[in-house]
Amino acid sequence: MKSNSVDCIILIDVFEHISKEDLNKLVCELNRVLKKDGRILIFTSEYGFGIGLIWKRLVNPINMLTKADVSEGHLNRLKFKELKELFEKNNLLIEDYYHYSALFQQSTDFLKDSFTKILSHIFRIKSESRKGQFIKESVKTKKSFLIDSGLLFFSLISYLDILLFGKITGNSIFLKIKKK
């Protein structure tokens, strides 16, 4: 691609699959192709201080990758400070950010999945995957109001979690990047 030719670059679940050694090359290339007033939007896993990550730090403080991370193909878990340094080193600036799964996300995901499993048993829904949105599509219109209301409630809690605590900590992060 030509230098300074791209308005917007979106990377979703990419950074954690790039080795630490290759991240600098990637960010350097992103900067090269990005227009002066362009933006980079990134969603990536992060090694932070969310509730689930406190346990991971206690169990495995040296290697930040868990067995689950490795099985999913993750090659790194960067801290926010490391991400910031990586972008600054390549003349890029984090314009804005929000953490995802800040404080209550794991709990609301568990409750949402439990809620749909219970309703799937009540309504005798046979589904290979009994998670959140998949159940909703299996229920007839009269019964879907209950499921829609429950899922909306848990989604609202997740949204408020990001809104209220999104600048503090989490285990995934949305980043908006621009050139310095």
Contacts in CASP RR format, 6 or more apart in sequence:
PFRMAT RR
TARGET T0000
AUTHOR 0000-0000-0000
METHOD contacts of the structure
MODEL  1
MKSNSVDCIILIDVFEHISKEDLNKLVCELNRVLKKDGRILIFTSEYGFG
IGLIWKRLVNPINMLTKADVSEGHLNRLKFKELKELFEKNNLLIEDYYHY
SALFQQSTDFLKDSFTKILSHIFRIKSESRKGQFIKESVKTKKSFLIDSG
LLFFSLISYLDILLFGKITGNSIFLKIKKK
1 33 0 8 1.000
2 33 0 8 1.000
3 32 0 8 1.000
3 33 0 8 1.000
4 32 0 8 1.000
4 33 0 8 1.000
4 34 0 8 1.000
4 35 0 8 1.000
4 36 0 8 1.000
5 33 0 8 1.000
5 35 0 8 1.000
6 33 0 8 1.000
6 34 0 8 1.000
6 35 0 8 1.000
6 38 0 8 1.000
7 35 0 8 1.000
7 38 0 8 1.000
7 39 0 8 1.000
8 38 0 8 1.000
8 39 0 8 1.000
8 40 0 8 1.000
8 41 0 8 1.000
9 30 0 8 1.000
9 33 0 8 1.000
9 34 0 8 1.000
9 39 0 8 1.000
9 40 0 8 1.000
9 41 0 8 1.000
10 40 0 8 1.000
10 41 0 8 1.000
10 42 0 8 1.000
11 40 0 8 1.000
11 41 0 8 1.000
11 42 0 8 1.000
11 43 0 8 1.000
11 44 0 8 1.000
12 42 0 8 1.000
12 43 0 8 1.000
13 43 0 8 1.000
13 44 0 8 1.000
13 45 0 8 1.000
14 42 0 8 1.000
14 44 0 8 1.000
15 23 0 8 1.000
15 26 0 8 1.000
15 42 0 8 1.000
15 44 0 8 1.000
15 45 0 8 1.000
15 76 0 8 1.000
15 78 0 8 1.000
15 83 0 8 1.000
16 44 0 8 1.000
16 45 0 8 1.000
16 69 0 8 1.000
16 74 0 8 1.000
16 75 0 8 1.000
16 76 0 8 1.000
16 77 0 8 1.000
17 73 0 8 1.000
17 74 0 8 1.000
17 75 0 8 1.000
18 26 0 8 1.000
18 75 0 8 1.000
18 76 0 8 1.000
19 75 0 8 1.000
19 76 0 8 1.000
20 75 0 8 1.000
20 76 0 8 1.000
20 78 0 8 1.000
23 76 0 8 1.000
23 78 0 8 1.000
23 86 0 8 1.000
24 86 0 8 1.000
24 89 0 8 1.000
24 90 0 8 1.000
27 86 0 8 1.000
27 87 0 8 1.000
27 89 0 8 1.000
27 90 0 8 1.000
27 92 0 8 1.000
28 90 0 8 1.000
30 40 0 8 1.000
30 90 0 8 1.000
30 92 0 8 1.000
31 90 0 8 1.000
31 91 0 8 1.000
31 92 0 8 1.000
31 179 0 8 1.000
34 40 0 8 1.000
34 179 0 8 1.000
36 179 0 8 1.000
37 178 0 8 1.000
37 179 0 8 1.000
38 178 0 8 1.000
38 179 0 8 1.000
39 95 0 8 1.000
39 176 0 8 1.000
39 177 0 8 1.000
39 178 0 8 1.000
40 92 0 8 1.000
40 175 0 8 1.000
40 176 0 8 1.000
40 177 0 8 1.000
40 178 0 8 1.000
41 174 0 8 1.000
41 175 0 8 1.000
41 176 0 8 1.000
41 177 0 8 1.000
42 173 0 8 1.000
42 174 0 8 1.000
42 175 0 8 1.000
42 177 0 8 1.000
43 100 0 8 1.000
43 172 0 8 1.000
43 173 0 8 1.000
43 174 0 8 1.000
43 175 0 8 1.000
44 78 0 8 1.000
44 83 0 8 1.000
44 172 0 8 1.000
44 173 0 8 1.000
44 175 0 8 1.000
45 69 0 8 1.000
45 74 0 8 1.000
45 77 0 8 1.000
45 171 0 8 1.000
45 172 0 8 1.000
46 77 0 8 1.000
46 78 0 8 1.000
46 79 0 8 1.000
46 80 0 8 1.000
46 83 0 8 1.000
46 99 0 8 1.000
46 170 0 8 1.000
46 171 0 8 1.000
46 172 0 8 1.000
46 173 0 8 1.000
47 53 0 8 1.000
47 64 0 8 1.000
47 77 0 8 1.000
47 78 0 8 1.000
47 79 0 8 1.000
47 171 0 8 1.000
48 79 0 8 1.000
48 80 0 8 1.000
48 169 0 8 1.000
48 170 0 8 1.000
48 171 0 8 1.000
49 169 0 8 1.000
49 170 0 8 1.000
50 101 0 8 1.000
50 102 0 8 1.000
50 103 0 8 1.000
50 169 0 8 1.000
50 170 0 8 1.000
50 171 0 8 1.000
51 103 0 8 1.000
51 106 0 8 1.000
51 107 0 8 1.000
52 106 0 8 1.000
52 171 0 8 1.000
53 170 0 8 1.000
53 171 0 8 1.000
56 64 0 8 1.000
56 66 0 8 1.000
60 66 0 8 1.000
64 76 0 8 1.000
64 77 0 8 1.000
65 74 0 8 1.000
65 75 0 8 1.000
65 76 0 8 1.000
65 77 0 8 1.000
69 77 0 8 1.000
78 86 0 8 1.000
80 97 0 8 1.000
80 173 0 8 1.000
83 94 0 8 1.000
83 173 0 8 1.000
83 175 0 8 1.000
84 94 0 8 1.000
87 93 0 8 1.000
87 94 0 8 1.000
87 177 0 8 1.000
91 179 0 8 1.000
91 180 0 8 1.000
92 177 0 8 1.000
92 178 0 8 1.000
92 179 0 8 1.000
92 180 0 8 1.000
93 177 0 8 1.000
93 178 0 8 1.000
93 179 0 8 1.000
93 180 0 8 1.000
94 175 0 8 1.000
94 176 0 8 1.000
94 177 0 8 1.000
95 176 0 8 1.000
95 177 0 8 1.000
95 178 0 8 1.000
96 175 0 8 1.000
96 176 0 8 1.000
97 167 0 8 1.000
97 173 0 8 1.000
97 174 0 8 1.000
97 175 0 8 1.000
97 176 0 8 1.000
98 162 0 8 1.000
98 166 0 8 1.000
98 167 0 8 1.000
98 173 0 8 1.000
98 174 0 8 1.000
99 162 0 8 1.000
99 165 0 8 1.000
99 166 0 8 1.000
99 167 0 8 1.000
99 168 0 8 1.000
99 169 0 8 1.000
99 170 0 8 1.000
99 171 0 8 1.000
99 172 0 8 1.000
99 173 0 8 1.000
99 174 0 8 1.000
100 162 0 8 1.000
100 166 0 8 1.000
100 170 0 8 1.000
100 171 0 8 1.000
100 172 0 8 1.000
100 173 0 8 1.000
100 174 0 8 1.000
101 161 0 8 1.000
101 170 0 8 1.000
101 171 0 8 1.000
101 172 0 8 1.000
102 161 0 8 1.000
102 162 0 8 1.000
102 164 0 8 1.000
102 165 0 8 1.000
102 166 0 8 1.000
102 168 0 8 1.000
102 169 0 8 1.000
102 170 0 8 1.000
103 161 0 8 1.000
103 165 0 8 1.000
103 168 0 8 1.000
103 169 0 8 1.000
103 170 0 8 1.000
104 157 0 8 1.000
104 158 0 8 1.000
104 161 0 8 1.000
105 158 0 8 1.000
105 161 0 8 1.000
108 154 0 8 1.000
108 157 0 8 1.000
108 158 0 8 1.000
108 161 0 8 1.000
109 154 0 8 1.000
109 158 0 8 1.000
111 154 0 8 1.000
112 132 0 8 1.000
112 150 0 8 1.000
112 151 0 8 1.000
112 154 0 8 1.000
112 155 0 8 1.000
113 130 0 8 1.000
113 131 0 8 1.000
113 132 0 8 1.000
115 132 0 8 1.000
115 150 0 8 1.000
115 151 0 8 1.000
115 154 0 8 1.000
116 130 0 8 1.000
116 131 0 8 1.000
116 132 0 8 1.000
116 134 0 8 1.000
116 135 0 8 1.000
116 136 0 8 1.000
116 147 0 8 1.000
116 151 0 8 1.000
117 130 0 8 1.000
117 135 0 8 1.000
119 125 0 8 1.000
119 135 0 8 1.000
119 139 0 8 1.000
119 146 0 8 1.000
119 147 0 8 1.000
120 127 0 8 1.000
120 130 0 8 1.000
120 135 0 8 1.000
120 138 0 8 1.000
123 139 0 8 1.000
123 143 0 8 1.000
125 135 0 8 1.000
125 138 0 8 1.000
125 139 0 8 1.000
127 134 0 8 1.000
127 135 0 8 1.000
127 138 0 8 1.000
132 151 0 8 1.000
133 151 0 8 1.000
135 147 0 8 1.000
136 144 0 8 1.000
136 147 0 8 1.000
136 148 0 8 1.000
136 151 0 8 1.000
139 147 0 8 1.000
END
